[in-house]
Amino acid sequence: MPLNDERPASTSGAEKQDVESSSERSDSVTSASSRESFTSDGSSKHCTPSSSPPKTLTLDEVMESARDLSSLRLAHEIAVNHDFHVEPESLPEGSLTKLVRDTLHKAFWDILASELTDDPPEYGQAIRLLAEIREIVLSFLNPGANRMRTQIMEVLDMDLIRQQADNNAVDIQGLASYIISTMGKLCCPIRDEEIKKLSQNSDNMVTMFREIFRLLDLMKTDLINYEVDTLRLLLQRHGAECERQMFQSVLDKTPSALNHTTSWLKSALEELTNNIREEQTHSQGKGQLVPGPFQALNIAFLHILTWENDKSPLPETLMNDETRLQKIQQQLQQIQAVNEVLLIIFSTVGGAIQGLPLLSDRLKRMTSVLLDGMHSPDFNQEEALEGVSAQICSELNKSLTERSYPPLPPALQATLTGQILSITQKDNPIRTLVEDRVQQYFMALICDPKPQSKLEQVPVGLTAIKPELALLGARFISLVNYNKTVYGPTYGGILRKLMFSSSPPPANPPQDTAQDSVTSK
């Protein structure tokens, strides 16, 4: 933590804007460097499937690999999650741990109060507190802060304080005031008001010490978050190489750490090969098309959007983004369903509701709310769609009546309800159309070297969800490009073995998740 004139700033709106702008710059650099990383051999020497027999790992090796993975996961989280920060420890209300802690703390402060009110006062507990406070305050100093370190050691000289206590001459009030003043120099600006209040309420020494420790705990958290922000800037510049080296150290200890990644890439390569064969059949053998590693990798990343986590684990190289990818999947699933409902409404009812953006927006918001949480295992989609249909019909009738149109006939309402309920079927034509075009949109982003310029270019039929689709596209492509930058050499090594080895490593495709209409570009 910086000293006096270089205090860590609290996480403010301006800082978040700086981080976001830094993220945009980082995304552009990542996009440009991912292709170079993929074609590089720099780190792919060992990042390929091993043909040697599996190695039996000792418990120590397993534990060391787990520690390496934990460090890799933390570094990745700091680099890609701009909201990552440490919260002060907070125990659940009513928990046994909190009850025990509060009881012990109360006993400690009661002893301190009893000692300070004795005649003459006892300073045993107070001296132990001062010694602990001194060590905490010293831990906040930079290595070069020699002058302040010397001053703290002189003022909080524990040997001298013990001698003064023996002679009943220790100035506890003065020492506490000095500690508060020093904390004010070291804390971040967000704590200034609390420091000021603490310095003005010095009547009760026990309360003052309790508040000093509370603020010191907050300052520890502030220090950690300040260092996280500093580390994030470094990771944005050098994070790809850092993560690559960390992952390599895991591979050195556990050569099987790429099994799922190999299966994932093998599945994509097989799909690409089949697509090329179909194209050659339709083109009557004109020219000889060869599957390329970039095309295979792009298809592999497209598979992630429809990955079924309950059937197969994610590739090892994407495990650090599992939560983020699942959230993108869930939100994409919801906005696709919303778009399907809207397409059915406007194609079924026709011109009487066309060209009414406010009505369209109301229908969209209404559908989104009723389909919220549709990814949950206990979500009843058919029941939710029945509710959507009822609300939609009511809203349409209200709009039609207000504009002097007749309400929807019961037969048309029944037809509309039936068509909306039918999107639960995987072969529903509206559902298939929307899913295919969403896949086309994401494939265009994955393949484009400058995807930011394509975010607003949604296919026909997806205009209703354009803002949400662009937002998900930006988040997904940011993860993809960063992942390519980190693991490009790894993917290149695996794909070279799969494409050119006479006996590629056995790997069963985990699932067939790609849309048949998606072809490589």
N, C-alpha and C positions, 0 to 999 in steps of 0.2 A: 504494500500500500504506500503511495507517495506520501511525502511529508508536507508540512505547513503550506507552502505555496503551490503544491501539486496534489490537491485532494481528489480522490476519485469522485466522479460525478454520479449522481443517481441515474437510474434508467428512466429517462424522460422521453417525451414524444419526439423531441429533436434528435435525440440519440437513436431512437428507433428508425427515424427517417434516414439517418446516416447509415445505419446498419442495412436498411433495405436498399439504399442506393449502392452500397458496397456489394450487396448480394447480387444486384443486377449486373454490376461490372464483373463480378465473379462468375455469374452464369454465362456471360458472353465469352469470357476467357475460357471457361470450362468447355463450352460448345466448340470453340476453335481448337482446343488442345485435345479433345477426346479422340479425334481421328488420328492425330499424330501418336497419341498414346497407344491406340489399337494396333498401329503398324509397327510400333517400336518393339525391339527385342530386349530393351534395357533391363526389364525386370521379369521377363518371362522364362528365364533359364530353368527355374524349378516350378513355375506356376502352371504346369501341365499335368495331365493324368499320368501317374506313374505305372509302369508295366511290371515293376518288381513286386514280389509277394508282400502281402500286408504285414506290417510290423506290429509286434505286440508292445503296447505302451505300458510303462510303469505308472504307478499312482502319482509319483512326483511329476512325470512328464504330462500326465493328464491335468494336474493342478496348474502346472506352469502354462499350458495351453489355455486353460480357462482364464488365467490372469491376463494373458496376452489378448484374448478375445474381449475381456472386460475393458482393457485399456483401449482397444480398437473401437469398441462400441461407444465409449465415452468421448473419444476424440472425434468420431464421426458425428455424434449428437451435437457436440459444441459447434462443429463446422457448419452443419446444415440446418440446425434448429436455432433461429435467431431469438426465439423466446426462451431458450434454455437458461435457467438460473436456479440457484439454490434458495430454498425457503427456510426461514428459521424453524427449528424443531418444534413441533406441536403435537402433544400427545392427545389421544381421543378423550373427550369428557367421560368420566365414569369408569375409565379403564383402571385395572389394578396397578399398572405401571405408574400412571399419573397419581393415583392415590398414595402409593408408596413414596414417590418423589416429593409430593407436596407435604406429606407428613414429616419426612426427614428434613426438608428445607425449613418447615415451621419450627421444628425442634432446634435446628441450628440457630435460626434468628432469635428464638426465645433465649437460648443460652447467651448469645451476644448481648441482648438487651439486659439480661440479668447481670452479666459481668460489668457492663458499662455503668450500671446504676448502683453497683456496690460502693461502699464507703470504707476504704478507698477503692477506686475502680480497678477491676482486673482487665488486663489487655491481651490475654492469651489468644482468644478467638480473633480479636481485631488485628493482631500482628500477623496471624496466619492469613487473614484476608488481604492485608496489605502486601504480603509476600506474593500471593497468588495474583493480585492485581498488577503488581510490578512486572511479573513474567508475561502476563497477557499483553500489557502495553508495550513492552520491549519487543514482543513478537510482531507488532504492527510496523516496526521501523525497517526502513531499507538498510542494506548493509553499509551504505556510506553515511548514514545519519549519526556520525560519531558524537557531535556536540550535544544533540538531544539525548543520546544514550547515556553520555557521561552525566548530564544534568539529572536525569531520572535516577541513575544509580546513586548520585550524591544525596538527593532529596529523600529517596526511599532507601536509605542505607539501613538495612535491617538490624545490623549489630548496634548501630547508634540508637535506633528506635527502641530496641530491647533495653539498652542502658537507661534511656529516658523513662521507659515504662517502670523499670525497677525503682526509679526515684520519683515516680508519679509526676513526671514533667513532660510527658509526650503530648503533642498538640494534634490529636486525632482530627479535629475540625480543620486545622490548617492543611494537614496532609490530604484529607478528602478534597478540599478545595483545589489543591495543586493537581490532584489526579483528574478532577473534572475539567480543569483548564487544559491539561495536556490532551485529554480525550477530545476536547473541542478543536484542537489543532490537527488531530489525526482523523477525525470522522469525516464522512462524506456530507455534502450540504444538506441532504434530506434529514440528517440527525441534528442539525443546528438548533432547531426549536426545542427539542427534548433536552439538549445539553443546557440551553438557557434556562429552562424551567427547573432543571435539577440544581443549577447553581444558585437559584433564587429561593429554593426550599431546603434549607439546611438546618432546620430546627431539630429534627429527629435523626440521629446518626444511624440507627438501624435501617430506617426507611431509605436514607441516602445510600448506604452500602448496597441495599437490595437493588435500588435503581441503577447504581453504578454497574453491578453485575449484569443486570438486564440489558443495559445499553452496550456493554462490552460484548455480550452474545450477539447482539444485532450488528455490531461493528465487525465481528468475525465473519458473519454472513456477507456483509458488504464487501469485505476484503476478498472473499472467495469469488463473489460475482464480478468484482473489478478484474481479478486475475483471469476469470473465464472470458470476459470481454476482450482482454488483451490477447489471450491465447487464441480466441476466435479470429482475430485479425491475422495472426501468424498462420493459422490453419487454412484460412482462405487463400493465402499466398503459397503455402507449401504443404497443404493438407493431403493432396493426392499422393505425393511421394511418401509422406509420412504414413498414411494408411496402407499404402502398398507394401512398405517395409514391415509394418506390423503384421499384415496378413501373411507375408512371406515367412515371418518367424513362426506363425502358427502352422503353415504348410510344412516347414522343416521338421516340426515335431509330430504332425498328424497328416501324412500324405493323402489320407482318404478324405480330406476336408473339401474336396472339389467334386465329390460324387454326384450330388444333386445338380450342381452347375453343369457338369458334363452331360447329364441326362436332359437338362433344359435346352442346351445348345444342340444336342443331337436331335431332339424332337423338332426344333426349328429348322435345322438343316435338312431333315427328311421331308418336311413340308415344302420347303423351297425347291428341293429336287423334284418332288411330285408335281409342283406347279409348273416347273420348267418343262417337264415331260409332256404335260397337257398342252402347254403353249406350242411345243414342237409338233405335237400331233395335229393341232388345229391349223398350224402354219404349213403343214404338209412337208415338214423336214427342211424348210429353208433356213440355213444357217445352223450353227451349233452353239447353243446357249450353255454356259457353265455356271453353276451356283457360285456366288461370291461370298466371302466371309462377312462383309458389311451387310449384305442383304439378309444373311442368316441371323446375324446379331439383331438387326432391326425387327425381324419377325419374332425373335425370342423375347425382346422387350415388349412387343405388342401382346404376346401371350400373358404377360404379367397383369394386364388390365382385367383379364377374365380368369385369373388363377384361382383354383379351388383349394384353399389352404387346408381344409379338412381332409382332402384326399391325398395331398402331396405337399411336403414342406417346400418353402421357397428355396431357390438357389442360395448357396452359402454366401455368395458375394452380395446378396441383397437382404440378408437377414437383419442388418442394422437399420434398414428402412422398412421393416415389416409393418410396423404400426402405421407409418405414413402411407404406405402403398395400400393397406387395407382400408384406410379412411378414404383415399381417392376412389377405390373400387366401390365402396358403399355409396358415396355421394354420386358417383357416375351412374350406378344402378338406379338411384332415386330419380335423377334428372332425366334419364332415359324413359322411365315409366311415366313421368310427368309429360314429356314430349309426346309419347305414344297416346296418352289420354287426350291431349290437345289436338293432335292430328285427327283422331277419331271424331272429336266433337265438331270440328270445322268441316270435315268431309261429310259428316252425317247430316248436320243441320243446314249447312249451305249458306247462301248469300245473305240471309236475314241477320247473321251475326258477323259477317265479314267486315273488315275495315274499322273495327272498334278496339283500339289499343287498350283502353281502360278496362273493358270487359275481358279481353284476353289476359290482361295482367291479374285481374281478380280471380279468374278461373285457374290461372297458373299458381297463384299463392294458395288458393283453397286446396288444390290438389297436392301441392307440396306439403302443406301442413298435415293433411290426412294420411299421406304416405311416409311421413317422418318415422324413422326407425324401422323401415321395412327390411333392413338387413338382420334384425334381431331374430334369433331362432324361434321365439314364441310369437312372432308377428304373423297375424292371419291376413294374408294379402287379399284373398277373395272377399273377406268381410270388409276390409278397408276399402276395396274398390266398389263394393256395394254402397258404402257411405259416400264415396266420391261421386258415384252416379246420382244418388239422391240429391246431394248438394248442388251438383252441376245442373240437373234438371230444374231445381228450384231457382237457381240464379239465372238460368236462361229464360225461364218463364217470366221472371221479374223484369228482365231487360227487354224482352219482346213486348210485354204489356205496356211498359213505360213508353215504348216507341210505336204504340198503336198496332202492333202485330198480334196475331192470334197466338195463344200459348201452344206449346208442343203437344200434338195429339198423343194419347196414351200409347198407341202402337209405336210411334216414333221414339217415345221415351223408353219403351221396352227394348226396341232395337238398339238404341244408344247404350243402355245399360248392359245388354248382352255383349256388344262389341267391346265395351270397356273391360268387362270381366274376362273376355277372351285373351287379353294380353298376358294372362298367367300361363298360357300355353306357349311352349318354346317355338313352335312352328307357326305362330300367328304372323301373318304377312306384314302387318304394321310393325310389330316388334322386330321382326327380322330386318325390315327396311331400316329402322332407326339404329339397330345394333350394327348393321353393316356400314352405315354412313358414319357412325361414331368411330368405328375401327378405321375407316378411310381417313378421317380427320386426324386421328392420333398417328397413323402411319405417315401421313404427310409431315407432321411435326417431327417425328423421329428421324425421318430421312433428310430433312432440310438442314443445311449447315447453319442457317439463321432462322430458327423456328419462331423467334419473337415476332417476326413480320407476318407469320401465317396464323397467329392465334385468333384473329378476328375473321378469318376466312373459313367459315363453317359451311359444310355442304347444304344443299337445298333440302328443306324439310326439318332443319335443326335450328332455324332462326329463333324460335321461342326460347331456347335454352342457351343462346349464344353467350351471354355474360358468364353463366355458370360453367359452360364448357370451356371458355377461354381461360377462366381461373384455374380449373382443374388441369387443363393442358399446360399452363405455365408451371404449375407445381410438379406435374409428372415429368415434363421434359427437363426441368432443372435437376431432378433426381437421376434421370437417365443419363444426362450428359456428364454429371459429376461421377456417376458410377462408371461410365465408359473411360473417363480420364484416369480413374484409380485402377480399374481392372482391365483396361484395354489390352495390355500385354498378356494377361492371363487368358482372356477370351481368344486372342490371336493364337496362342500356343495350343489351346484345346481344339479350336476349329481346324488348325493346320493338321493336327493328328487325325481328326475325324475325316477330313477331306482327302488327305494324301497318304495316310498310313494304310498299308495292305491289310493290317489286322487292327482296326480301331478298337478302343476299349469298349467292352460291353456295357450298354446302358439302355434300359427300357424307358421309353417316353413316359413321363408321369401322367400325362393326360393330353387329350386332343382338344385344346382350348381355342384354337385359331378359327376364324371365320373362313369358310371355303372361298369367299369372294375376294379375300385379301391376297394380293400378289405383290411380289417384291418389285421395287422400282430402282 
